[in-house]
Structure formats: structure tokens, C-alpha cells
Amino acid sequence: MKYDYTEVLKDLVRIDTTNPPGNEKKALDYIQKILDREGIDSTIYESAPGRGNLLACLPANEDAADKDASDEGAADCAAAERPLILLSHIDVVLAKESQWKHPPFAAVEEDGFIYGRGTVDTKQLTVMELAALLALAENGEQRKRDVFLLVTCDEESGSALGLSAFLEETLSAGGRTITGKELFENSEVISEGGGFPILVGDTTFYLCESGQKGCGTVEFTVEARNAKGPFFGSGDGMVRAMKLVADIGALELEQRKLPTVARFEKRLSECADGNCHGDPGAERASDRFRDALSPVMNNILTAMNRNTMTVTMIQGKSVNQVKVICDVRLLPGYGIAYLKEITDRLAEKWDAECRILSFSEGYESQPEGGLIGCLEEATKMELGEDGERAEVLPFISMGSSDGRFLVPMKAKVYGYSPVLSWDMTFDQAVSMVHGVDEKIHRESVLFGCRVLENAVCRAVCG
């Protein structure tokens, strides 16, 4: 490796990009200096003072003579079909120093572990993807596809100044123009949300996020019909609101087995039953694999099979008006029309008004072959002998990230920042994201860099 990427990660952690206020441009400037040093053009698209999104590109160079010689930079990259985009965000959530073993922005290394906010979400991914881009630029092989590095701001606060703003940007070079949306059309994307292992039987499964449930917020407002105020003994608004809450709690929404989830369960079942090679002559896989999973993973697996609506807040200044706020998670394939049908029925039953405050559709990317295959081959190779008992396994995430903005562009989004199993399991990663004493071992950083370097080369040069 040309750089010690553990030191690059430490440098980025030491740049405080807590959002709000963000101040991500300082970190973007740091990354841009590395790119400049390596002769890779990049642009920072400022979305607010001190904030912005960095885009760098390596254009396809196979049959380069066929390209328009006048096209350069980002426009040159945009000309090729199906680009590969390395996407991460550089902002982080708040960390209270008094709760941490080491200051969250000091990047202290102890026993090989680097402590700091962003070491798991997602400055480590930024570093891994930067390593992949630099390795690709250096190896001299013919690139069949355009490769972009996009580092965004504001993901932790909704991405209004981050990816959402970038998609509306106009990228210009050599007389050509292309929008951020057009850049992502039919692309493949490596993003956050996976790379953390679980062990079932004697197989280590590296989870790869290949989809997300749709995410939304719904608000019901229940008004008192009869006497107003607490002194008149009515309280009918509050009574109806509580019955609405009970109805929502008992609600059984539609369930559907997605292809990704069916494959997920099948592979875990086979390995739990000692049939990791999927021998067709073996007995039908059972559900005993659930016994091998942690409570967290079991809950996630259950959620991957169903739509949910959960009351998160009940509020009101008086008994005259009560608001019921709900979090909604819908499987890919269920859109806002399905959500409205449910909320309208509940609102009519309890004489309430309902507003869908926000909703983004879920997505499911192709769970086999293509980029997934490149990630698996690279992971196995870097694990050496242990790779014989390792497998990349796609799953559907309950969380929400920037991938949700790419649904209209038909991008295939895969979350993968691989770590070593002895460093961090999936459960441990979940607890550290936005948690106290977030940390990653230096060997995991270097491992992840090597895997993405290898996988990106396979996807682009193979």
C-alpha cells in the first residue's frame, strides 16, 4: 500500500465533523490533497459555508481512442455505461467526551484499536474506498468502467446538504454537462451498512447490505369532539387517541418473503444443519439456525420478513388535542399508496386526521453475482485459508442511509466495509454505530482496504 491508511483514518477522525454543524469541508480538503498528490482530479461542490461533497473520477481507459478526445474529468467519466461509485459520508453524530474512555476526536490507538467517532460510521469506509481508488489508478490495468469516489456531508441529518443536494448538481467538463442524478443512473454503488461478520456452524458470513426497508414518519391528530378542557369530564379525544395507539400496536401488516431474505435464511439453515455446501440430497433445511443467532440478529431477521408501524411518541398540550407519531418500515415493493391505505383506514375509524410527514421507498439490489461476486472473491482471497469457510451474504437493512435517494435512478447499492471477525461482529458493530467508545482495530482497516482494492479491480478491470 502506498499510504498507511490507519494514519489517514486517524487524521480524518481528528477533524471534528460532528453534524450539526458539520464543517465537513476541512475533511474534504484533506482528502483532496491526497488525490491531488496522486494526480487524480476532484471537485468539491460546496452546498453551504464549510460544507460540501467531493467527487473524484478515474475514467474508463479501455479503447480510450474511441472516446471523444475533448471530454475530460467528470464528463468523460459520465460517458461510460454502468459506472462504479464508491460512496461514503464524512459527517458524524455527537459524541460526549465525558462518556468515552479516550477523547472521541483524538484518534488514540491502544492495543491496536483506534478509538474515535467515525471509525465505524463511516470514516473507515471513506478510507477503504480512497485506498481502492488510489490502487486502481496505480496498477496500470485497462479500466472497462468509470469509477467515482463520492464523499458526502450531512448524511447524519437527512442529507439535504449532502447526497440530496449533489444529485441536483450540474457536473461540467470539456463542453459536456451531466447532473448528479444522471451520474447514478443504472450504476453500481459500494456504500455503508455491511461487511460485519456473523458465525453460523463453521462458516463466517460477511453480511452485505443489498437493500433497505422503506422508512417513514406518520402523524395522527385526534381532536376532542365534545366538551373542551379537563374540567368537563369528556376527555373523548384522549380516549380515542389511546384506542388508536392500541390499534396500531395490534396491527398486523402484510408480510412478504423477499428473494434476498429467502436466500439469507436458506444459507444460514444449511450451515446450521451441517450442509454448508448446499447438497441437494440433504434433508430440507430447518429453522434451527435461529438458535445460533444472537437476539439482535434474530430481531433483524424477523423484521426482514414484515412491514411494521410503531408508535414512537404521544404528545399534546391538553386533552383537547393529541398527536400520535409513528415510525413506519415497509419492505421493498410497498410504497406510499399502501401506507396511505393503512393510515386512512385508521384515521377514519378513530375520527383523526393523518399526515405522512416523510417516506422513502425501500429497495432490493441483485443479491447474487456481479459486484457481490467480486466482493466475495476478494474477501476470501484476503482471508487466506480462513476464506474457505467464509461467504458474503446479502441482507435487507432496517436502517436508512443515502441509498434511499438512489431508488429512482435504478442504482444497485451494496453496503460493505469488511472487518476481521476477531475484531468486530455484526452485533458489536451495531452497538458502536452512534455509540460510546466507537473503535476499530488497525488490522481491520488494512484488511478492508485490501478487500476493496481487490474487489474494485475485479469489477472494473476483470
C-alpha positions as CSV (number, residue, x, y, z in Angstrom):
1,M,0.0,0.0,0.0
2,K,1.2,3.4,-0.9
3,Y,-0.1,5.0,2.3
4,D,-0.5,3.9,5.9
5,Y,-4.3,4.1,5.8
6,T,-4.6,3.7,9.6
7,E,-2.8,7.1,9.8
8,V,-5.2,8.5,7.2
9,L,-8.1,7.3,9.3
10,K,-6.7,8.9,12.4
11,D,-6.2,12.2,10.6
12,L,-9.8,12.1,9.5
13,V,-11.1,11.3,13.0
14,R,-9.2,14.2,14.4
15,I,-11.1,16.6,12.1
16,D,-14.3,17.1,14.1
17,T,-17.2,16.8,11.6
18,T,-20.0,16.5,14.2
19,N,-23.3,17.2,12.5
20,P,-24.6,19.7,13.3
21,P,-22.8,21.9,12.4
22,G,-20.7,19.6,10.2
23,N,-17.7,21.6,9.0
24,E,-17.0,18.7,6.6
25,K,-15.0,20.8,4.1
26,K,-11.9,20.5,6.3
27,A,-12.0,16.7,5.9
28,L,-12.8,17.0,2.2
29,D,-9.8,19.3,1.7
30,Y,-7.6,16.7,3.4
31,I,-8.8,14.0,1.0
32,Q,-8.5,16.3,-2.0
33,K,-4.8,17.0,-1.1
34,I,-4.1,13.2,-1.3
35,L,-5.9,13.0,-4.6
36,D,-4.0,16.0,-6.0
37,R,-0.7,14.4,-4.9
38,E,-1.6,11.3,-6.9
39,G,-2.7,13.3,-10.0
40,I,-6.4,12.5,-9.6
41,D,-8.8,15.3,-10.4
42,S,-11.5,16.1,-7.9
43,T,-14.1,18.7,-7.2
44,I,-15.7,19.9,-4.0
45,Y,-19.3,21.0,-4.6
46,E,-20.0,23.4,-1.8
47,S,-23.6,23.1,-0.5
48,A,-23.3,25.6,2.4
49,P,-20.4,27.5,4.0
50,G,-17.9,25.0,5.2
51,R,-19.9,22.1,3.9
52,G,-20.0,20.2,0.6
53,N,-19.5,16.9,-1.3
54,L,-16.3,15.7,-3.0
55,L,-16.3,13.9,-6.4
56,A,-13.3,12.3,-7.9
57,C,-13.1,10.1,-11.0
58,L,-11.0,7.6,-12.9
59,P,-12.5,7.3,-16.4
60,A,-12.6,4.0,-18.3
61,N,-9.5,3.7,-20.5
62,E,-10.1,0.5,-22.4
63,D,-10.4,1.5,-26.1
64,A,-9.7,5.1,-25.0
65,A,-9.2,6.2,-28.6
66,D,-12.9,5.7,-29.2
67,K,-13.7,8.4,-26.6
68,D,-14.1,12.0,-27.6
69,A,-10.7,13.5,-27.0
70,S,-12.3,16.8,-26.0
71,D,-14.1,15.2,-23.0
72,E,-12.2,15.4,-19.7
73,G,-12.8,14.9,-16.0
74,A,-16.2,14.1,-14.7
75,A,-17.9,14.5,-18.0
76,D,-15.5,11.9,-19.5
77,C,-16.5,9.5,-16.8
78,A,-20.1,10.1,-17.3
79,A,-19.9,9.0,-20.9
80,A,-19.4,5.3,-20.0
81,E,-22.2,2.9,-19.1
82,R,-22.8,1.5,-15.7
83,P,-20.2,3.3,-13.6
84,L,-19.0,2.0,-10.2
85,I,-19.4,4.6,-7.5
86,L,-17.6,4.4,-4.1
87,L,-19.9,6.3,-1.8
88,S,-19.4,7.3,1.9
89,H,-20.2,10.2,4.2
90,I,-17.7,12.1,6.3
91,D,-20.0,13.7,8.9
92,V,-20.5,12.0,12.3
93,V,-23.0,12.2,15.2
94,L,-22.4,13.9,18.5
95,A,-20.0,12.3,21.0
96,K,-19.9,13.3,24.7
97,E,-16.3,13.2,25.7
98,S,-17.1,12.6,29.4
99,Q,-18.6,9.2,28.5
100,W,-15.6,7.9,26.4
101,K,-12.5,6.0,27.5
102,H,-10.5,8.3,25.2
103,P,-11.4,11.6,23.7
104,P,-13.7,10.9,20.7
105,F,-11.7,13.1,18.3
106,A,-8.2,12.3,19.4
107,A,-7.9,9.0,17.5
108,V,-6.0,7.3,20.3
109,E,-4.6,3.9,19.4
110,E,-4.5,1.4,22.2
111,D,-3.5,-2.3,21.8
112,G,-4.1,-1.8,18.0
113,F,-7.6,-0.4,18.4
114,I,-8.2,3.1,17.1
115,Y,-10.8,4.9,19.2
116,G,-12.8,7.7,17.7
117,R,-16.1,8.9,16.4
118,G,-16.5,7.8,12.8
119,T,-14.2,4.8,13.0
120,V,-17.3,2.6,12.2
121,D,-19.7,5.1,10.8
122,T,-18.2,5.8,8.2
123,K,-14.8,7.4,8.0
124,Q,-13.3,3.9,7.9
125,L,-15.3,3.3,4.7
126,T,-14.1,6.6,3.2
127,V,-10.5,5.4,3.8
128,M,-11.1,1.9,2.4
129,E,-12.7,3.4,-0.8
130,L,-9.9,6.0,-1.1
131,A,-7.4,3.2,-0.9
132,A,-9.3,1.3,-3.7
133,L,-9.3,4.3,-6.0
134,L,-5.6,5.0,-5.5
135,A,-4.7,1.4,-6.1
136,L,-6.8,1.3,-9.2
137,A,-5.1,4.5,-10.5
138,E,-1.6,3.0,-9.8
139,N,-2.0,-0.6,-11.2
140,G,-2.0,0.4,-14.8
141,E,-4.6,-2.1,-15.9
142,Q,-7.2,-1.2,-18.5
143,R,-10.4,0.0,-16.9
144,K,-13.6,-1.1,-18.6
145,R,-15.7,1.1,-16.4
146,D,-15.7,4.6,-14.9
147,V,-15.0,4.7,-11.2
148,F,-16.1,7.6,-9.0
149,L,-15.3,8.4,-5.4
150,L,-18.0,10.5,-3.8
151,V,-17.6,11.7,-0.2
152,T,-20.7,13.5,1.1
153,C,-21.7,15.6,4.0
154,D,-24.8,15.8,6.1
155,E,-25.9,12.2,5.9
156,E,-26.5,12.0,9.7
157,S,-29.0,14.9,9.5
158,G,-31.0,13.8,6.5
159,S,-28.6,14.6,3.6
160,A,-30.3,17.8,2.5
161,L,-26.8,19.4,2.0
162,G,-25.2,16.0,1.2
163,L,-26.3,13.5,-1.4
164,S,-29.7,15.0,-1.9
165,A,-28.0,18.3,-2.9
166,F,-25.4,16.6,-5.0
167,L,-28.0,14.8,-7.1
168,E,-29.2,18.3,-8.3
169,E,-25.7,19.5,-9.2
170,T,-24.6,20.0,-12.7
171,L,-21.2,18.5,-13.4
172,S,-19.4,20.2,-16.2
173,A,-16.2,19.5,-18.2
174,G,-15.0,19.7,-21.8
175,G,-18.2,21.2,-23.0
176,R,-20.4,18.3,-21.6
177,T,-22.8,18.6,-18.7
178,I,-24.4,15.9,-16.6
179,T,-26.5,16.0,-13.4
180,G,-25.7,14.1,-10.3
181,K,-28.9,12.1,-10.9
182,E,-27.7,11.1,-14.3
183,L,-24.4,10.0,-12.9
184,F,-26.1,7.4,-10.7
185,E,-28.4,6.0,-13.4
186,N,-28.0,2.2,-13.6
187,S,-24.8,2.4,-11.6
188,E,-23.3,0.0,-9.1
189,V,-22.6,1.5,-5.7
190,I,-20.5,0.4,-2.7
191,S,-21.8,2.2,0.3
192,E,-22.2,1.8,4.1
193,G,-24.1,-0.8,6.0
194,G,-22.3,-4.1,5.8
195,G,-19.0,-6.0,6.0
196,F,-19.5,-7.2,9.6
197,P,-19.4,-10.9,10.2
198,I,-21.6,-13.5,12.0
199,L,-20.7,-17.1,12.6
200,V,-23.2,-20.0,11.9
201,G,-21.9,-23.5,12.0
202,D,-18.3,-23.3,10.9
203,T,-19.0,-20.6,8.3
204,T,-18.2,-16.9,8.8
205,F,-20.8,-14.9,6.9
206,Y,-19.8,-11.4,5.9
207,L,-23.1,-9.5,5.7
208,C,-23.5,-7.2,2.8
209,E,-26.4,-4.8,2.8
210,S,-28.1,-5.2,-0.6
211,G,-31.4,-3.5,0.3
212,Q,-33.2,-1.4,2.8
213,K,-36.8,-1.2,4.1
214,G,-38.7,1.9,3.2
215,C,-38.7,4.4,6.1
216,G,-41.4,7.0,7.0
217,T,-43.0,9.0,9.8
218,V,-46.7,9.4,10.2
219,E,-48.6,11.8,12.4
220,F,-52.2,11.3,13.6
221,T,-54.0,14.2,15.2
222,V,-57.1,13.4,17.4
223,E,-59.3,16.3,18.4
224,A,-61.8,16.2,21.3
225,R,-65.4,16.1,19.9
226,N,-67.4,17.1,23.0
227,A,-66.8,19.4,26.0
228,K,-63.4,21.1,25.9
229,G,-60.9,21.2,28.7
230,P,-60.1,18.9,31.7
231,F,-62.9,20.2,34.0
232,F,-65.8,19.0,31.9
233,G,-65.3,15.2,32.2
234,S,-65.2,14.4,28.5
235,G,-61.7,13.5,27.5
236,D,-63.0,11.7,24.5
237,G,-60.1,12.9,22.3
238,M,-57.6,11.3,24.7
239,V,-59.7,8.1,24.9
240,R,-59.9,7.8,21.1
241,A,-56.1,8.5,20.8
242,M,-55.3,5.7,23.2
243,K,-57.6,3.3,21.3
244,L,-55.8,4.4,18.1
245,V,-52.5,3.6,19.8
246,A,-53.8,0.2,20.9
247,D,-55.0,-0.5,17.3
248,I,-51.6,0.4,15.9
249,G,-49.9,-1.9,18.4
250,A,-52.1,-4.8,17.4
251,L,-51.8,-4.1,13.7
252,E,-50.6,-7.0,11.5
253,L,-49.4,-5.6,8.3
254,E,-48.7,-7.7,5.2
255,Q,-45.7,-10.0,5.1
256,R,-43.6,-11.0,2.1
257,K,-40.5,-13.2,1.6
258,L,-38.1,-11.2,-0.5
259,P,-35.6,-13.2,-2.7
260,T,-32.7,-11.8,-0.6
261,V,-34.3,-12.9,2.7
262,A,-35.2,-16.3,1.3
263,R,-31.6,-16.9,0.3
264,F,-30.4,-15.5,3.6
265,E,-32.4,-17.9,5.6
266,K,-31.6,-20.8,3.3
267,R,-27.8,-20.4,3.6
268,L,-28.0,-20.0,7.4
269,S,-30.2,-23.0,7.7
270,E,-27.9,-25.2,5.6
271,C,-24.9,-24.3,7.6
272,A,-26.6,-24.7,10.9
273,D,-27.6,-28.3,9.7
274,G,-24.1,-29.1,8.6
275,N,-24.9,-28.7,4.9
276,C,-22.9,-25.6,4.1
277,H,-22.2,-26.7,0.6
278,G,-26.0,-26.9,-0.1
279,D,-26.0,-30.6,-1.0
280,P,-29.4,-31.0,-2.9
281,G,-29.7,-34.6,-1.5
282,A,-29.7,-33.3,2.1
283,E,-32.8,-33.1,4.2
284,R,-34.7,-29.8,3.9
285,A,-33.1,-27.1,5.9
286,S,-34.7,-26.4,9.3
287,D,-35.0,-23.2,11.2
288,R,-32.6,-24.3,13.9
289,F,-30.2,-21.7,12.7
290,R,-32.1,-19.2,14.7
291,D,-30.7,-20.8,17.9
292,A,-27.2,-19.9,16.6
293,L,-28.1,-16.3,16.1
294,S,-27.9,-13.5,18.7
295,P,-31.1,-11.8,19.9
296,V,-30.2,-8.8,17.8
297,M,-29.8,-10.8,14.7
298,N,-33.0,-12.8,15.3
299,N,-34.9,-9.5,15.7
300,I,-33.4,-8.2,12.4
301,L,-34.3,-11.4,10.6
302,T,-37.9,-11.2,11.9
303,A,-38.1,-7.5,10.7
304,M,-36.8,-8.5,7.3
305,N,-40.0,-10.5,6.8
306,R,-42.6,-8.0,7.7
307,N,-43.9,-4.4,7.4
308,T,-44.1,-2.5,10.7
309,M,-45.7,0.6,12.1
310,T,-44.6,1.6,15.6
311,V,-45.9,4.4,17.9
312,T,-42.8,6.4,19.0
313,M,-44.4,9.4,20.6
314,I,-47.7,10.6,22.1
315,Q,-48.0,14.4,22.7
316,G,-50.5,17.1,23.4
317,K,-50.7,20.4,25.2
318,S,-54.1,19.4,26.6
319,V,-56.8,16.7,26.4
320,N,-58.4,18.7,23.5
321,Q,-55.8,17.6,21.0
322,V,-53.5,14.6,21.0
323,K,-50.8,13.8,18.4
324,V,-49.7,10.2,17.8
325,I,-46.3,9.9,16.0
326,C,-45.4,6.6,14.3
327,D,-42.3,5.2,12.7
328,V,-43.1,3.1,9.6
329,R,-40.8,0.5,8.0
330,L,-42.0,-1.1,4.8
331,L,-40.4,-3.9,2.7
332,P,-39.3,-3.1,-0.8
333,G,-42.3,-3.3,-3.1
334,Y,-44.6,-1.5,-0.7
335,G,-44.9,2.2,-1.5
336,I,-46.7,5.3,-0.3
337,A,-50.1,4.1,-1.7
338,Y,-50.0,1.0,0.6
339,L,-49.1,3.3,3.5
340,K,-51.9,5.7,2.8
341,E,-54.4,2.9,2.6
342,I,-53.5,1.8,6.1
343,T,-53.4,5.3,7.6
344,D,-56.6,6.4,6.0
345,R,-58.4,3.4,7.5
346,L,-57.1,4.1,11.0
347,A,-57.9,7.8,10.7
348,E,-61.5,7.2,9.6
349,K,-62.1,4.6,12.4
350,W,-61.0,7.0,15.2
351,D,-62.1,10.3,13.6
352,A,-58.5,11.5,13.3
353,E,-56.5,13.5,10.8
354,C,-53.4,11.9,9.4
355,R,-50.3,13.3,7.7
356,I,-47.5,11.3,6.2
357,L,-44.6,13.6,7.3
358,S,-41.9,11.7,5.3
359,F,-41.5,8.5,3.4
360,S,-38.7,7.0,1.2
361,E,-39.2,3.7,-0.6
362,G,-37.2,0.7,0.1
363,Y,-35.1,-1.1,-2.4
364,E,-33.6,-4.6,-3.1
365,S,-30.5,-4.9,-5.2
366,Q,-29.5,-8.0,-7.0
367,P,-28.4,-10.4,-4.3
368,E,-26.1,-12.6,-6.4
369,G,-23.3,-12.3,-8.9
370,G,-21.9,-9.1,-10.3
371,L,-20.4,-6.8,-7.7
372,I,-21.4,-9.2,-4.9
373,G,-19.3,-11.9,-6.5
374,C,-16.3,-9.5,-6.7
375,L,-16.7,-8.6,-3.1
376,E,-16.9,-12.3,-2.1
377,E,-13.9,-13.4,-4.1
378,A,-11.8,-10.5,-2.8
379,T,-12.8,-11.2,0.8
380,K,-12.0,-14.9,0.5
381,M,-8.6,-14.2,-1.0
382,E,-7.6,-11.7,1.7
383,L,-8.7,-14.2,4.4
384,G,-6.3,-16.8,3.0
385,E,-7.1,-20.3,4.5
386,D,-9.9,-18.8,6.6
387,G,-11.5,-17.8,3.3
388,E,-12.5,-21.4,2.6
389,R,-15.1,-21.0,5.4
390,A,-16.2,-17.5,4.6
391,E,-19.1,-16.3,2.5
392,V,-20.6,-12.9,1.6
393,L,-24.3,-12.9,2.4
394,P,-26.7,-10.1,1.3
395,F,-29.4,-8.9,3.7
396,I,-32.1,-6.2,3.9
397,S,-31.3,-3.5,6.4
398,M,-33.8,-2.0,8.8
399,G,-31.9,1.3,8.8
400,S,-31.9,4.2,6.4
401,S,-28.9,5.7,4.6
402,D,-28.2,7.6,1.4
403,G,-29.1,4.5,-0.7
404,R,-32.7,5.6,-0.4
405,F,-32.1,8.6,-2.7
406,L,-30.9,6.3,-5.5
407,V,-34.1,4.2,-6.0
408,P,-35.4,6.4,-8.9
409,M,-32.0,6.1,-10.6
410,K,-32.2,2.2,-10.5
411,A,-28.8,2.1,-8.9
412,K,-27.7,-1.2,-7.3
413,V,-26.4,-0.3,-3.9
414,Y,-24.3,-2.6,-1.7
415,G,-23.1,-1.8,1.8
416,Y,-19.7,-3.3,2.5
417,S,-16.8,-2.2,4.7
418,P,-15.3,-5.5,5.7
419,V,-13.6,-6.1,9.1
420,L,-11.9,-9.1,10.7
421,S,-14.2,-11.4,12.6
422,W,-12.0,-11.3,15.8
423,D,-12.2,-7.5,15.8
424,M,-15.9,-6.9,15.3
425,T,-19.0,-9.0,14.8
426,F,-22.2,-7.6,13.4
427,D,-23.7,-7.2,16.9
428,Q,-20.7,-5.3,18.1
429,A,-20.8,-3.0,15.1
430,V,-24.4,-2.2,15.7
431,S,-23.7,-1.2,19.3
432,M,-20.8,1.0,18.3
433,V,-22.6,2.9,15.5
434,H,-23.5,6.2,17.2
435,G,-22.4,4.6,20.5
436,V,-19.7,5.2,23.1
437,D,-16.1,4.1,22.6
438,E,-16.5,3.5,18.9
439,K,-13.4,1.8,17.7
440,I,-11.8,-0.4,15.0
441,H,-8.6,-2.4,15.0
442,R,-5.8,-1.2,12.7
443,E,-5.7,-4.7,11.1
444,S,-9.3,-4.4,10.1
445,V,-8.7,-1.1,8.5
446,L,-5.9,-2.5,6.4
447,F,-7.9,-5.7,5.7
448,G,-10.9,-3.6,4.5
449,C,-8.6,-1.5,2.3
450,R,-7.1,-4.6,0.6
451,V,-10.5,-6.2,0.1
452,L,-12.0,-3.2,-1.6
453,E,-8.8,-2.7,-3.7
454,N,-9.1,-6.2,-4.9
455,A,-12.8,-6.2,-5.4
456,V,-12.9,-2.9,-7.3
457,C,-10.1,-4.1,-9.6
458,R,-12.1,-7.3,-10.3
459,A,-15.2,-5.3,-11.0
460,V,-13.5,-2.7,-13.3
461,C,-10.6,-4.5,-14.9
462,G,-11.7,-8.1,-15.0
